[in-house]
Amino acid sequence: MTDRIARFLDERRPATPCLVIDLDHIERNYSELRRLLPLARIFYAVKANPAPEVIQRLAGLGSSFDAASGPEIRLCLERGATPDRISFGNTIKKARDIAEAHAAGVKLYAFDSLEELEKIAAHAPGAQVFCRILLDCAGAEWPLSRKFGCSPAMAERLLARAAELGLEAHGLSFHVGSQQTDLGQWDRAVAEVGRLFRVLAERGVPLKLVNLGGGFPARYRSEVPAVEAYAAAVMEAMTRHFGNDLPEMVIEPGRSLVGDAGVIESEVVLVSRKDEGEERRWVYLDIGKFGGLAETMDEAIKYRLTTSRDGGETGPVILAGPTCDSADILYEKTEYRLPLDLKSGDLVRFHAAGAYTSSYASVGFNGFPPLSVHCI
Ligand SMILES: *Cc1c(COP(=O)(O)O)cnc(C)c1O
């Protein structure tokens, strides 16, 4: 947690649950990524944290944006991004959203199917398109597999078809899976992309762009390699498979830019046991799966927690949210230990919670409002 966030929480004592984002820390993360990957353009994945202040800060720094919908594109434009710095990166788009993006001047579009390619050709004629290839996302704690991308053989046929439809067959993209812990995944993906570049060049369809997606991690409970190691893995993969003839490179970080720039402050609502003899206590917080902690689904993302009572003895707990849905349990299989004297009214902090939290909060399940966000 940054000193600024700690001071804000201690001095302001905002109502809980809330997410506090340190914009200066996002700026530091962005600048570090620029320094480590000077050849890649950075397209921030808006869905990770779409707070207008976050978009505005990044737009001011010169960042580009990976947007997934009409409203995300509008948000970026309103907060200072120019259309040439926006990529419509969702492979599943409504025709009218494509038309709106085209009218706004957005040039770059993702696809992974013939129908989507034809939609883009019809509603954004002449656009630059890139095809997403399917990966298995092994090693990722939050995989983005199965649903996105097509086989390399199909990508080859579709990019050739793009040219026939009057589109610019611009490049290829992939996503190795979010919170990727295996640095070797980029090499596997880039090898495939490099091969497709050569095959398509031979077919008279020269590509220009490799979009390396996201996947750089935030630090939760377990250690992850430093961002330097990720950047090095990406550049080594690119030079191994493209030699000195490097194409345009794009990365689309979400989690790694905003994750560790945010802390969620929550309050204990109840500590109880299902039987007096049971050791494991149930700790119910004022935030749960529906309040923004959706990535605890299958206990995939394991946040680091601290409490206002840290220091004494701890015991095992099951952590749950406040809503009347039994799916609203955060951690039951994963071992979490909290202070034995923890009780209602105490505070529990979720560290590195700046990504994929506020944007996942429901609008009012059980009357609980969406997670409030303070950008400082
Ligand atoms: C979600 C997403 C990202 C961001 O991924 P992170 O792992 O958070 O960096 C990048 N690109 C696309 C297409 C995405 O859907």
The ligand as an ORCA input file, in Angstrom:
! r2SCAN-3c Opt
* xyz 0 1
  C      -8.630     -7.908    -20.199
  C      -7.778     -7.702    -21.385
  C      -6.485     -7.182    -21.253
  C      -5.859     -6.885    -19.921
  O      -5.331     -8.014    -19.334
  P      -4.472     -7.969    -17.992
  O      -4.134     -9.371    -17.748
  O      -5.299     -7.328    -16.946
  O      -3.259     -7.132    -18.276
  C      -5.770     -6.960    -22.406
  N      -6.276     -7.232    -23.624
  C      -7.504     -7.736    -23.793
  C      -8.009     -7.992    -25.158
  C      -8.291     -7.997    -22.689
  O      -9.515     -8.510    -22.843
*
